[in-house]
Amino acid sequence: MCELGYETTTPEMRRRLKSILCDVRYRTLLAEVDGRVCGMIGTLSHASYEHNDPSGRILSLVTLPGARRRGIGRALIASAEKDFAHRAVTRVSLDTRFTRKDAHQFYDSLGYERNGWRFVKQLQFQRRRRPTLQEIRLKWRKRR
């Protein structure tokens, strides 16, 4: 994920993968060369509001810098598309950053078409504060 510009730590990735790997809608496929992981693709199959058949999303695709331009990304895409076909998915979408011109050319070369804009908004999440023992006692007294 760091290669894609999403800074993370090993413990954070373990937490993310724990929920992803137990959800049957997700697939995480790895590419290995000489016993070393050099690429991965993460996908999601899901129902669609817009279409009757299931849809698929490529959520992430990355290869290590030293492994690029060797067909690994193409092989990962082909494997993901084969898995999508087994799941009766006929439409696949993905997002890529504006700045990744090489990725745009890569997806174009594989038959993916640009068809819209993605809008993103960062929401503020506030964790609920656990009430103190004193607050619990006050609440209990008020109920009585």
BALOBA-1460 file (C-alpha; in Angstrom, 3 decimals):
// residues 144
<rec num="1" residu="m" x="0.000" y="0.000" z="0.000"/>
<rec num="2" residu="c" x="2.927" y="2.301" z="0.640"/>
<rec num="3" residu="e" x="3.974" y="1.832" z="-3.005"/>
<rec num="4" residu="l" x="0.571" y="3.264" z="-3.973"/>
<rec num="5" residu="g" x="1.055" y="6.268" z="-1.699"/>
<rec num="6" residu="y" x="-1.045" y="5.004" z="1.224"/>
<rec num="7" residu="e" x="1.242" y="5.087" z="4.229"/>
<rec num="8" residu="t" x="0.530" y="2.284" z="6.663"/>
<rec num="9" residu="t" x="2.203" y="0.063" z="9.214"/>
<rec num="10" residu="t" x="2.400" y="-3.700" z="9.458"/>
<rec num="11" residu="p" x="-0.036" y="-3.831" z="12.430"/>
<rec num="12" residu="e" x="-2.523" y="-1.640" z="10.538"/>
<rec num="13" residu="m" x="-2.340" y="-3.910" z="7.475"/>
<rec num="14" residu="r" x="-2.813" y="-6.996" z="9.648"/>
<rec num="15" residu="r" x="-5.998" y="-5.473" z="11.115"/>
<rec num="16" residu="r" x="-7.307" y="-4.585" z="7.656"/>
<rec num="17" residu="l" x="-6.505" y="-8.004" z="6.224"/>
<rec num="18" residu="k" x="-8.119" y="-9.773" z="9.172"/>
<rec num="19" residu="s" x="-11.552" y="-8.476" z="8.161"/>
<rec num="20" residu="i" x="-10.905" y="-8.618" z="4.404"/>
<rec num="21" residu="l" x="-9.676" y="-12.204" z="4.333"/>
<rec num="22" residu="c" x="-12.736" y="-13.565" z="6.147"/>
<rec num="23" residu="d" x="-15.196" y="-11.856" z="3.761"/>
<rec num="24" residu="v" x="-15.985" y="-14.105" z="0.774"/>
<rec num="25" residu="r" x="-16.705" y="-11.110" z="-1.465"/>
<rec num="26" residu="y" x="-13.031" y="-10.106" z="-1.379"/>
<rec num="27" residu="r" x="-10.088" y="-11.755" z="-3.114"/>
<rec num="28" residu="t" x="-6.435" y="-11.029" z="-2.462"/>
<rec num="29" residu="l" x="-4.111" y="-12.528" z="-5.066"/>
<rec num="30" residu="l" x="-0.332" y="-12.434" z="-4.772"/>
<rec num="31" residu="a" x="2.389" y="-12.630" z="-7.393"/>
<rec num="32" residu="e" x="5.619" y="-14.349" z="-6.392"/>
<rec num="33" residu="v" x="8.957" y="-14.508" z="-8.156"/>
<rec num="34" residu="d" x="11.643" y="-16.773" z="-6.691"/>
<rec num="35" residu="g" x="9.579" y="-17.217" z="-3.513"/>
<rec num="36" residu="r" x="9.272" y="-13.476" z="-2.898"/>
<rec num="37" residu="v" x="6.004" y="-11.544" z="-3.093"/>
<rec num="38" residu="c" x="6.406" y="-8.871" z="-5.755"/>
<rec num="39" residu="g" x="2.813" y="-7.866" z="-6.446"/>
<rec num="40" residu="m" x="-0.787" y="-8.100" z="-5.321"/>
<rec num="41" residu="i" x="-4.292" y="-7.379" z="-6.474"/>
<rec num="42" residu="g" x="-7.317" y="-6.946" z="-4.240"/>
<rec num="43" residu="t" x="-10.835" y="-7.299" z="-5.626"/>
<rec num="44" residu="l" x="-14.428" y="-7.130" z="-4.471"/>
<rec num="45" residu="s" x="-17.537" y="-8.726" z="-6.004"/>
<rec num="46" residu="h" x="-20.823" y="-7.094" z="-5.042"/>
<rec num="47" residu="a" x="-24.454" y="-6.549" z="-5.930"/>
<rec num="48" residu="s" x="-25.246" y="-3.431" z="-7.910"/>
<rec num="49" residu="y" x="-27.923" y="-0.772" z="-7.713"/>
<rec num="50" residu="e" x="-27.512" y="-0.008" z="-11.406"/>
<rec num="51" residu="h" x="-27.408" y="-3.494" z="-12.952"/>
<rec num="52" residu="n" x="-29.034" y="-6.896" z="-12.466"/>
<rec num="53" residu="d" x="-25.827" y="-8.907" z="-12.514"/>
<rec num="54" residu="p" x="-23.048" y="-8.754" z="-9.919"/>
<rec num="55" residu="s" x="-20.320" y="-6.156" z="-10.334"/>
<rec num="56" residu="g" x="-16.629" y="-6.313" z="-9.558"/>
<rec num="57" residu="r" x="-14.092" y="-3.779" z="-8.404"/>
<rec num="58" residu="i" x="-10.349" y="-3.861" z="-8.484"/>
<rec num="59" residu="l" x="-9.558" y="-2.176" z="-5.203"/>
<rec num="60" residu="s" x="-5.784" y="-2.247" z="-5.397"/>
<rec num="61" residu="l" x="-3.080" y="-3.405" z="-7.760"/>
<rec num="62" residu="v" x="0.591" y="-2.971" z="-7.013"/>
<rec num="63" residu="t" x="3.924" y="-4.409" z="-8.057"/>
<rec num="64" residu="l" x="7.257" y="-3.631" z="-6.446"/>
<rec num="65" residu="p" x="9.364" y="-1.154" z="-8.429"/>
<rec num="66" residu="g" x="11.996" y="-3.767" z="-9.341"/>
<rec num="67" residu="a" x="9.312" y="-6.117" z="-10.679"/>
<rec num="68" residu="r" x="7.538" y="-3.667" z="-12.968"/>
<rec num="69" residu="r" x="7.318" y="-4.006" z="-16.748"/>
<rec num="70" residu="r" x="7.647" y="-7.793" z="-16.522"/>
<rec num="71" residu="g" x="4.008" y="-8.777" z="-17.094"/>
<rec num="72" residu="i" x="3.196" y="-9.255" z="-13.404"/>
<rec num="73" residu="g" x="0.458" y="-6.609" z="-13.375"/>
<rec num="74" residu="r" x="-1.097" y="-8.113" z="-16.511"/>
<rec num="75" residu="a" x="-0.978" y="-11.572" z="-14.963"/>
<rec num="76" residu="l" x="-2.659" y="-10.318" z="-11.779"/>
<rec num="77" residu="i" x="-5.393" y="-8.576" z="-13.809"/>
<rec num="78" residu="a" x="-5.932" y="-11.741" z="-15.879"/>
<rec num="79" residu="s" x="-6.229" y="-13.846" z="-12.714"/>
<rec num="80" residu="a" x="-8.682" y="-11.389" z="-11.167"/>
<rec num="81" residu="e" x="-10.779" y="-11.292" z="-14.333"/>
<rec num="82" residu="k" x="-10.868" y="-15.098" z="-14.402"/>
<rec num="83" residu="d" x="-12.046" y="-15.129" z="-10.783"/>
<rec num="84" residu="f" x="-14.681" y="-12.503" z="-11.594"/>
<rec num="85" residu="a" x="-15.921" y="-14.666" z="-14.481"/>
<rec num="86" residu="h" x="-16.303" y="-17.627" z="-12.090"/>
<rec num="87" residu="r" x="-18.450" y="-15.361" z="-9.920"/>
<rec num="88" residu="a" x="-20.655" y="-14.357" z="-12.905"/>
<rec num="89" residu="v" x="-19.295" y="-10.796" z="-12.800"/>
<rec num="90" residu="t" x="-19.483" y="-9.189" z="-16.229"/>
<rec num="91" residu="r" x="-18.564" y="-5.588" z="-15.345"/>
<rec num="92" residu="v" x="-15.365" y="-4.538" z="-13.570"/>
<rec num="93" residu="s" x="-14.427" y="-1.055" z="-12.424"/>
<rec num="94" residu="l" x="-11.438" y="0.514" z="-10.716"/>
<rec num="95" residu="d" x="-10.094" y="3.875" z="-9.602"/>
<rec num="96" residu="t" x="-6.673" y="5.357" z="-10.205"/>
<rec num="97" residu="r" x="-5.182" y="8.682" z="-9.227"/>
<rec num="98" residu="f" x="-5.012" y="11.497" z="-11.787"/>
<rec num="99" residu="t" x="-1.233" y="11.608" z="-11.411"/>
<rec num="100" residu="r" x="-0.680" y="7.959" z="-12.373"/>
<rec num="101" residu="k" x="-0.406" y="8.443" z="-16.128"/>
<rec num="102" residu="d" x="1.436" y="5.130" z="-16.558"/>
<rec num="103" residu="a" x="-1.409" y="3.322" z="-14.783"/>
<rec num="104" residu="h" x="-3.936" y="5.025" z="-17.088"/>
<rec num="105" residu="q" x="-2.060" y="3.757" z="-20.147"/>
<rec num="106" residu="f" x="-1.789" y="0.296" z="-18.582"/>
<rec num="107" residu="y" x="-5.543" y="0.014" z="-17.985"/>
<rec num="108" residu="d" x="-6.319" y="1.465" z="-21.409"/>
<rec num="109" residu="s" x="-4.107" y="-1.218" z="-22.991"/>
<rec num="110" residu="l" x="-6.144" y="-3.889" z="-21.186"/>
<rec num="111" residu="g" x="-9.467" y="-2.611" z="-22.530"/>
<rec num="112" residu="y" x="-10.618" y="-0.574" z="-19.520"/>
<rec num="113" residu="e" x="-12.408" y="2.645" z="-20.465"/>
<rec num="114" residu="r" x="-12.699" y="5.929" z="-18.622"/>
<rec num="115" residu="n" x="-16.348" y="6.598" z="-17.905"/>
<rec num="116" residu="g" x="-16.785" y="9.075" z="-15.074"/>
<rec num="117" residu="w" x="-15.429" y="10.986" z="-12.130"/>
<rec num="118" residu="r" x="-14.895" y="9.892" z="-8.576"/>
<rec num="119" residu="f" x="-15.655" y="12.342" z="-5.790"/>
<rec num="120" residu="v" x="-14.204" y="11.868" z="-2.324"/>
<rec num="121" residu="k" x="-14.993" y="13.535" z="0.967"/>
<rec num="122" residu="q" x="-13.161" y="12.848" z="4.203"/>
<rec num="123" residu="l" x="-15.638" y="12.563" z="7.069"/>
<rec num="124" residu="q" x="-14.756" y="13.264" z="10.658"/>
<rec num="125" residu="f" x="-15.320" y="10.283" z="12.894"/>
<rec num="126" residu="q" x="-15.781" y="10.808" z="16.596"/>
<rec num="127" residu="r" x="-15.451" y="7.847" z="18.844"/>
<rec num="128" residu="r" x="-18.056" y="7.698" z="21.525"/>
<rec num="129" residu="r" x="-16.559" y="8.609" z="24.820"/>
<rec num="130" residu="r" x="-17.202" y="6.046" z="27.495"/>
<rec num="131" residu="p" x="-19.087" y="7.606" z="30.403"/>
<rec num="132" residu="t" x="-17.237" y="7.922" z="33.674"/>
<rec num="133" residu="l" x="-18.393" y="6.029" z="36.712"/>
<rec num="134" residu="q" x="-19.592" y="9.324" z="38.200"/>
<rec num="135" residu="e" x="-21.730" y="10.050" z="35.107"/>
<rec num="136" residu="i" x="-23.254" y="6.570" z="35.283"/>
<rec num="137" residu="r" x="-24.140" y="7.072" z="38.961"/>
<rec num="138" residu="l" x="-25.722" y="10.474" z="38.229"/>
<rec num="139" residu="k" x="-27.800" y="8.997" z="35.416"/>
<rec num="140" residu="w" x="-28.914" y="6.138" z="37.660"/>
<rec num="141" residu="r" x="-29.904" y="8.553" z="40.448"/>
<rec num="142" residu="k" x="-31.953" y="10.669" z="38.043"/>
<rec num="143" residu="r" x="-33.922" y="7.619" z="36.927"/>
<rec num="144" residu="r" x="-34.870" y="6.749" z="40.482"/>
